[in-house]
Amino acid sequence: MLELQTEQQAKPAVKKRKWLDSEGRWGLLLVSPYLIHFLVFVVGTSVASLYFSFSDYDILNPPKWTGLDNYEKLFEDPLFYRSLWNTAYFTILYVPAKTFLALLLAVALNQKLKGLKFFRMVHFLPVISSWTVIAYVADAVFNQRIGFANAFLSKLGIAPQNWLIDEFWVIPVLVLIAIWKSVGYMMIIFLAGLQGISSDMYEAASIDGANAWQKFWRVTVPMISGTTFLVIILNTIYSFQNFEQIFVMTGGSTEAGSTGGANNASLVLMLFMFRQAFSFFKMGYASAIAWVLFLILLAITLIQFKLQKKWVHYD
Amino acid sequence: MQKRFPLNKIVGYLFVIASALIMLVPFLTTVFNSLKTYKQYMQFPPEWLPNPAQWSNYTTVWEQANFSSYTINSLIVAILSVIGALLSSSMIAFAFARLRFPFRDTLFMIVLGTMMIPGIVTIVPQFIIFKNLGLLDTLAPLWILEWLGQPFAIFLMRQAFLNIPKDYEEAAKLDGCNPFQIYWRVFLPMCKPSLATLAVFTFMGKWNEILAPVIYLISDENFTLPIGILSLSGQYKTEDQLLVAGALISLIPILIVFLFAEKYFVEGSKTSGLK
């Protein structure tokens, strides 16, 4: 650093030229950490992962090329279809409900209600908690023995349910908890979008005699469709990669093999992959699952981008 | 027309208050559960309030398990991640925002592109890299990547650097500063709010992380808080109300960070929506 400085001062005539050159050097030097990151942990790992997905690899022995074996096995594996369905089911319940609720909350808070900061904070409480904490909070409600949900049902004379252990209930209850945990976060994104809508739009609608409901559907929803699109994309990606919640809540131990719920009712793709990789050390098979999961996600995202032209308004 | 306005507000309040209660009541129930005796905790139908409150549950779980070591590990991971993110991502972002160098725009497109690529395909090879480096069952894999720059952090800091007027740069250049000195002495101090946002986000993400610790950590003494508590429920037959107390202990630091830095958390949430 010091040397460079004296060099520049010594040759003022070529200073401009030197500065340009050294600027380029400095630029490359300063971004070099990311270059390493990109080459090793993005390009390197992706290539390796693709290679593993065509190999038999148990970590102890070097990977053995087996061609399409892993993929063929995958498409014959009933657990793959089970986890694919579970992931899709989770997403179908999760994304629309959460998006709609977050938007409603943001619209309500955007009316300049008093105590905005307090309400925002309350909705952030689950957002900032780890899934380990949330697991105990959910337990207070949905534990089949001691939870409030069953106490409430028994008052109504309905038999207690097993919630997170029951094959029928597990995904809907997981979705409910997932929405509860992060709706506050999406609410903030919507709130930022809503604050970008000019009040002229609402005044014009009022003059035309629109009621609150009409204003919501005719002004708010179209004006915020760009944000809605983004929220849907983010949540779909999140939903397909949801691992931590499923891992913590349907198994509840660090023993990887024990998770996945009753009769694999909550075995999602990420958990399926994790189990193959880190419980059974089938790294090749796990890599094939990862690539299939990635391609499905990519396809869904591309379809969503295509569909956006039909309903997202930009102006 | 005039009458409709207050009605909207009333409906808004009702909705938000109902929602706030749905958020708060399970948390309160959990706090009360952590203060019960085992007998009261297991009783059905449950009683809401602990009677009497067992404050000793908190000290018991702290002493019984390896809690202080879990906490120290979590702090090491979170603090090293924050330092790494602040230093490297701001440095990288400064170069992208303010310096001209070969392939700059292509590289920045790559940064944005990697933000879209989900991490799933890289988990297995990443595990193998860290295993070959002999870093399995150490905390290093949990924080080291933050020192090599993360796309979201680079994006966030670049926006901040772009907003600084060019005059500052030129004045510093005339004073004979090299680009690193301009970054370090002039630009970095001007971006404190963005740095704070990045720090809060990194801290929260790392404090709560589960996937990486589950993959990389093997021995109990290396566990971070979230998986330390998870392992307690699996390994020992600790009484459940103690585990609830343990989980709530792990929430305290993040709650403190949040209460002090709520502003930055909101900013970061908005920014993450803009990508």
Contacts between the chains, C-beta under 8 A, distances in Angstrom:
chain1	res1	chain2	res2	distance
A	1	B	178	6.1
A	1	B	180	6.3
A	1	B	181	7.1
A	4	B	178	5.4
A	5	B	176	5.9
A	5	B	178	6.2
A	8	B	176	6.9
A	8	B	178	7.9
A	9	B	176	6.6
A	19	B	173	7.7
A	20	B	100	7.6
A	22	B	178	7.3
A	22	B	179	7.8
A	23	B	99	5.4
A	23	B	100	5.8
A	23	B	101	6.9
A	23	B	179	6.2
A	24	B	99	7.7
A	24	B	100	6.6
A	24	B	101	4.4
A	24	B	102	6.2
A	25	B	101	7.6
A	26	B	95	7.4
A	26	B	99	6.0
A	26	B	101	7.5
A	26	B	178	6.8
A	26	B	179	4.0
A	26	B	180	6.6
A	27	B	95	4.7
A	27	B	99	3.7
A	27	B	100	6.6
A	27	B	101	2.8
A	27	B	104	6.5
A	27	B	179	7.4
A	28	B	95	8.0
A	28	B	101	5.1
A	28	B	102	7.2
A	30	B	91	5.1
A	30	B	92	6.4
A	30	B	94	6.4
A	30	B	95	3.8
A	30	B	99	7.0
A	30	B	179	7.2
A	30	B	180	7.2
A	30	B	183	7.3
A	31	B	92	5.0
A	31	B	95	4.7
A	31	B	96	6.8
A	31	B	101	7.5
A	31	B	107	6.6
A	31	B	149	8.0
A	33	B	88	4.8
A	33	B	91	7.3
A	33	B	92	6.2
A	33	B	147	6.8
A	33	B	148	4.7
A	33	B	149	5.1
A	34	B	88	7.8
A	34	B	92	4.8
A	34	B	107	7.7
A	34	B	111	6.8
A	34	B	148	6.5
A	34	B	149	4.0
A	34	B	154	6.8
A	35	B	107	7.8
A	36	B	148	5.6
A	37	B	145	6.9
A	37	B	148	3.7
A	37	B	149	5.6
A	38	B	110	6.3
A	38	B	111	8.0
A	38	B	114	6.9
A	40	B	129	7.3
A	41	B	122	6.6
A	41	B	126	6.5
A	41	B	129	7.8
A	41	B	145	6.5
A	41	B	148	7.2
A	42	B	114	5.4
A	42	B	117	7.4
A	42	B	122	7.1
A	44	B	125	7.2
A	44	B	129	7.8
A	45	B	121	7.4
A	45	B	122	3.9
A	45	B	125	3.9
A	45	B	126	5.5
A	45	B	129	7.3
A	46	B	121	5.9
A	46	B	122	6.4
A	46	B	125	7.9
A	48	B	125	3.9
A	48	B	128	7.3
A	49	B	121	4.8
A	49	B	122	6.3
A	49	B	124	6.0
A	49	B	125	5.1
A	50	B	121	8.0
A	52	B	124	6.3
A	52	B	125	7.1
A	59	B	128	7.1
A	59	B	131	7.4
A	104	B	15	6.9
A	105	B	15	7.4
A	105	B	16	6.9
A	105	B	19	6.0
A	107	B	12	7.9
A	108	B	11	7.7
A	108	B	12	4.1
A	108	B	13	7.9
A	108	B	15	4.8
A	108	B	16	5.0
A	109	B	12	7.6
A	109	B	16	6.2
A	111	B	8	6.2
A	111	B	9	5.8
A	111	B	12	4.8
A	113	B	9	6.9
A	113	B	12	5.7
A	113	B	13	6.2
A	113	B	16	6.4
A	117	B	262	7.7
A	119	B	16	5.3
A	119	B	19	8.0
A	119	B	20	5.7
A	120	B	266	7.1
A	121	B	262	6.6
A	122	B	20	4.6
A	122	B	23	5.0
A	122	B	24	5.8
A	123	B	19	7.2
A	123	B	20	7.2
A	123	B	23	5.7
A	124	B	258	6.9
A	124	B	262	7.7
A	124	B	265	7.1
A	125	B	23	6.1
A	125	B	24	7.4
A	125	B	27	6.1
A	126	B	23	6.5
A	126	B	27	7.9
A	128	B	204	5.9
A	128	B	208	7.8
A	128	B	254	5.3
A	128	B	255	7.1
A	128	B	258	5.1
A	128	B	265	7.7
A	129	B	208	7.3
A	129	B	251	5.8
A	129	B	254	7.4
A	130	B	207	7.0
A	130	B	208	3.6
A	130	B	209	8.0
A	130	B	210	7.0
A	130	B	225	7.7
A	130	B	226	4.6
A	130	B	250	6.7
A	130	B	251	7.7
A	130	B	254	7.8
A	131	B	208	7.2
A	131	B	210	6.0
A	131	B	226	7.2
A	132	B	210	7.1
A	132	B	225	7.6
A	132	B	226	4.2
A	132	B	227	7.7
A	132	B	229	5.0
A	132	B	230	5.8
A	132	B	247	5.6
A	132	B	250	6.8
A	133	B	247	4.8
A	133	B	248	7.0
A	133	B	250	6.5
A	133	B	251	5.1
A	135	B	247	7.5
A	136	B	30	5.6
A	136	B	33	7.7
A	136	B	243	7.0
A	136	B	244	4.8
A	136	B	247	4.6
A	136	B	248	7.7
A	137	B	26	4.9
A	137	B	27	5.9
A	137	B	29	7.8
A	137	B	30	4.7
A	138	B	26	7.4
A	139	B	30	7.9
A	139	B	244	7.8
A	140	B	26	5.6
A	140	B	29	4.2
A	140	B	30	4.8
A	140	B	33	5.6
A	141	B	26	5.4
A	141	B	29	7.3
A	145	B	42	7.1
A	145	B	44	6.3
A	146	B	41	6.7
A	146	B	42	6.1
A	146	B	43	7.5
A	146	B	44	6.0
A	146	B	46	5.4
A	147	B	46	7.6
A	148	B	29	6.6
A	148	B	46	6.4
A	150	B	44	7.7
A	151	B	44	6.9
A	151	B	45	4.0
A	151	B	46	5.7
A	154	B	45	6.5
A	155	B	45	7.9
A	180	B	22	7.2
A	180	B	23	7.3
A	180	B	26	7.9
A	184	B	23	7.5
A	185	B	269	5.9
A	188	B	266	6.1
A	188	B	269	4.2
A	188	B	270	6.3
A	188	B	273	7.5
A	189	B	269	6.5
A	189	B	270	6.8
A	189	B	272	7.4
A	189	B	273	3.4
A	192	B	269	8.0
A	192	B	270	4.2
A	192	B	273	6.0
A	192	B	274	7.8
A	193	B	273	7.4
A	206	B	1	6.7
A	211	B	4	7.0
A	212	B	4	6.4
A	212	B	7	7.8
A	212	B	8	5.3
A	227	B	273	6.8
A	230	B	273	6.2
A	231	B	273	7.5
A	234	B	273	8.0
A	237	B	118	6.4
A	240	B	118	7.8
A	241	B	118	5.8
A	241	B	119	7.7
A	241	B	120	6.2
A	243	B	210	8.0
A	243	B	211	5.7
A	244	B	210	4.4
A	244	B	211	6.0
A	247	B	210	6.8
A	247	B	211	7.8
A	247	B	214	7.1
A	248	B	210	6.6
A	248	B	230	6.5
A	252	B	230	6.8
A	252	B	233	5.5
A	252	B	234	6.9
A	253	B	230	6.6
A	253	B	231	7.0
A	253	B	233	6.5
A	253	B	234	2.9
A	253	B	235	7.9
A	254	B	214	6.2
A	254	B	227	5.9
A	254	B	230	5.5
A	254	B	231	4.8
A	254	B	234	6.1
A	255	B	234	6.2
A	256	B	214	7.5
A	270	B	120	7.0
A	273	B	120	7.1
A	273	B	123	7.9
A	277	B	123	7.2
A	277	B	124	5.5
A	277	B	127	7.6
A	278	B	127	7.8
A	278	B	214	7.9
A	278	B	215	6.1
A	283	B	124	5.3
A	283	B	128	7.4
A	286	B	124	5.6
A	287	B	121	7.5
A	287	B	124	5.3
A	287	B	125	8.0
A	290	B	120	4.8
A	290	B	121	4.7
A	290	B	123	6.9
A	290	B	124	6.8
A	291	B	121	6.1
A	293	B	120	5.7
A	294	B	118	6.3
A	294	B	120	6.0
A	294	B	121	5.2
A	297	B	118	6.3
